[in-house]
Amino acid sequence: MPTYEYQCDKCDHQFEVFQRITDDPVEVCSECGGHVKRLIAATNFILKGAGWHKTDYATPSNDADKKPQACAPENMGPACDGCPAKGE
């Protein structure tokens, strides 16, 4: 069950209340009867592990992108002499 923090506008009294998400928010201060507002508090949510976003959501690497492309036969000229792709 979540913990909500409240602060009174009249006396600045701060307090915590364990409530369900579906429960109505507290509107009255227990100390002075003034109007209270819900505060935004830090959460306990922590992402642990090295590179969770890289390992879980990265696009797969393609080895073909890392290797040089072979020349098309119609583009092979004198500069391709001795190239293994030329097949000599």
C-alpha positions in Angstrom: 0.0 0.0 0.0 1.5 3.4 -1.0 2.5 6.0 1.5 1.3 9.6 0.8 2.7 12.7 2.3 0.5 15.7 3.1 1.2 19.2 4.4 -1.3 21.6 6.0 -1.6 25.0 4.4 -2.6 26.6 7.7 0.0 25.2 10.3 2.6 23.6 7.9 2.1 20.3 9.8 3.5 17.4 7.6 2.3 13.8 8.0 2.2 10.5 6.1 -0.8 8.3 5.4 -0.9 4.7 4.2 -3.7 4.7 1.6 -4.9 2.6 -1.3 -4.6 4.3 -4.7 -8.4 4.2 -4.9 -8.9 6.0 -1.6 -9.9 9.7 -1.6 -7.1 12.0 -0.6 -7.0 13.5 2.9 -8.4 17.1 2.9 -8.3 18.1 6.6 -5.3 18.5 8.9 -5.5 16.3 12.0 -3.7 19.0 14.1 -5.6 22.2 13.3 -8.4 21.3 10.9 -6.9 23.3 8.0 -6.8 22.3 4.4 -4.0 19.9 3.4 -2.3 19.3 0.1 -0.6 16.1 -1.1 3.2 16.4 -1.5 5.3 14.7 -4.2 7.9 12.5 -2.6 10.9 10.7 -3.8 10.3 7.0 -4.7 12.2 3.8 -3.9 12.5 3.0 -7.6 16.1 2.2 -8.5 17.5 0.8 -11.7 20.4 -1.5 -11.0 22.8 -3.3 -13.3 25.3 -2.3 -15.9 23.7 -1.3 -19.2 20.2 -2.6 -18.6 19.0 -0.3 -21.4 21.6 -1.4 -23.8 21.1 -5.1 -23.3 17.4 -5.1 -23.1 16.4 -2.5 -25.7 19.3 -2.1 -28.1 18.9 -3.2 -31.8 20.8 -6.4 -32.6 24.2 -5.9 -34.2 24.7 -7.0 -37.7 28.1 -8.5 -38.6 27.5 -7.6 -42.3 27.6 -3.9 -41.4 31.1 -4.4 -39.9 32.6 -6.2 -42.9 33.6 -4.4 -46.1 31.2 -4.9 -49.0 32.6 -6.9 -52.0 32.8 -4.9 -55.2 30.2 -5.5 -57.8 31.7 -7.2 -60.9 30.7 -4.4 -63.2 32.5 -1.9 -61.0 35.9 -3.7 -60.8 38.6 -1.9 -62.6 42.4 -1.6 -62.4 42.2 -0.4 -58.8 40.8 -3.8 -57.8 43.8 -5.8 -59.0 44.8 -8.1 -56.2 41.5 -7.8 -54.4 40.2 -11.1 -53.1 36.7 -10.2 -54.2 37.9 -10.0 -57.8 38.6 -13.7 -57.7 42.0 -13.7 -59.4 
